[in-house]
Amino acid sequence: MFYLIYISSATKHMDDEALMSLLEQSRDKNLTLNVTGMLVYKDGSFMQMLEGDKQTVLDLYNTITVDNRHKGVITMMTGDIKERNFENWSMGFCNMDKEKDLPEFDDYLEKNLNLRLFHEDSKNAYRFMVKFNELN
């Protein structure tokens, strides 16, 4: 099992309708590819973790990098894992602009007010994603 975490910036404001459309498309595609993961949106930035067969994840990521809904895609972390972290989610999602009460993540977000800052400490990004899954 392989995972990849990336961050990017939305090219335009993503309202609830646009985010839900993106999420539905991601879930449908991931189901057909047997990919699981988590997508987080905050202040115009995305962070996503994908997990599955290595080549499938890399091919999907290559498609994602040319999607015109975002720019500045940065690969934060990749690696092998023994089992899926998001086994039950073709794509979990959190709009952190809407979720104002997430005390479990205060320690991660205090230093990383913008998701793009996670690239300075990619291990925090991995812990953040896994912790979110454990709490839901």
C-alpha positions in Angstrom: 0.0 0.0 0.0 1.3 3.4 -1.0 0.3 7.0 0.1 0.9 10.5 -1.2 0.1 13.8 0.5 0.1 17.1 -1.5 -1.0 20.6 -1.0 -2.3 23.2 -3.5 -4.1 26.5 -3.8 -7.5 26.9 -5.4 -7.5 29.1 -8.5 -10.8 30.7 -7.4 -13.0 30.8 -4.4 -14.6 27.4 -3.7 -18.1 27.8 -2.4 -20.0 24.9 -0.8 -21.5 23.9 -4.1 -18.1 23.8 -5.9 -16.5 21.8 -3.0 -19.4 19.3 -3.0 -19.1 18.8 -6.7 -15.3 18.3 -6.4 -15.9 15.8 -3.6 -18.5 13.8 -5.5 -16.2 13.6 -8.5 -13.3 12.5 -6.3 -15.3 9.9 -4.5 -16.6 8.4 -7.8 -13.2 8.2 -9.4 -11.5 6.9 -6.3 -14.1 4.1 -6.0 -13.4 2.9 -9.5 -9.6 3.0 -8.8 -9.8 1.5 -5.3 -8.1 4.6 -3.9 -9.0 6.0 -0.5 -8.0 9.2 1.2 -8.9 12.5 2.8 -9.3 16.1 1.4 -9.0 19.1 3.6 -9.9 22.7 2.5 -9.0 25.8 4.4 -8.7 29.5 3.3 -8.3 28.6 -0.4 -5.8 25.8 0.1 -6.2 22.1 -0.3 -4.4 19.2 1.4 -5.1 15.7 0.3 -3.8 12.3 1.2 -4.3 9.5 -1.3 -3.7 5.8 -0.6 -3.8 2.7 -2.7 -1.7 0.8 -5.3 1.4 2.8 -5.9 1.1 3.2 -9.7 -2.6 3.9 -9.4 -2.0 6.7 -6.9 0.8 8.2 -8.9 -1.3 8.1 -12.1 -4.2 9.8 -10.3 -1.8 12.4 -8.8 -0.5 13.2 -12.3 -4.1 13.9 -13.4 -4.7 16.0 -10.3 -1.6 18.1 -10.9 -3.1 19.4 -14.2 -6.6 20.1 -12.9 -7.4 23.8 -13.5 -9.3 24.1 -10.2 -6.0 24.5 -8.3 -2.4 25.6 -8.8 0.9 25.4 -7.0 0.7 21.7 -6.3 3.5 20.5 -4.0 4.1 16.9 -3.1 4.7 16.8 0.6 5.2 13.2 1.5 5.0 9.7 -0.1 5.7 6.3 1.3 4.6 2.8 1.9 2.1 1.8 4.6 1.0 -1.6 5.9 -2.7 -0.8 5.7 -5.0 2.0 4.7 -5.6 4.8 7.1 -8.9 5.7 5.3 -10.2 2.2 4.7 -13.9 3.3 4.8 -13.6 6.5 2.9 -13.2 6.8 -0.9 -12.6 10.4 0.0 -13.1 11.9 3.4 -13.6 15.6 3.5 -13.3 18.5 5.9 -14.0 22.2 5.1 -12.0 23.8 7.9 -13.5 27.2 7.0 -16.8 25.8 8.2 -15.6 23.6 11.1 -14.8 26.2 13.7 -14.6 23.9 16.7 -11.8 21.4 16.1 -10.0 21.5 19.5 -8.3 18.2 18.7 -6.3 19.9 16.0 -5.3 23.1 17.8 -1.7 21.8 18.3 -1.4 21.2 14.5 -3.2 24.3 13.3 -1.6 26.7 15.8 1.7 26.4 13.9 0.1 25.8 10.5 -2.6 28.5 10.1 -2.5 28.0 6.4 -2.4 24.4 5.0 0.4 25.4 2.7 2.7 25.8 5.7 2.5 22.1 6.4 5.1 21.5 3.8 7.7 22.8 6.2 7.0 19.8 8.4 5.5 17.0 6.3 5.3 14.7 9.3 2.8 17.0 10.9 0.7 16.8 7.7 0.7 13.0 7.9 -0.2 13.0 11.6 -2.9 15.6 11.0 -4.6 13.5 8.3 -4.4 10.3 10.3 -5.6 12.0 13.5 -8.6 13.4 11.7 -9.6 9.9 10.5 -9.3 8.5 14.1 -11.7 11.1 15.4 -14.4 10.5 12.8 
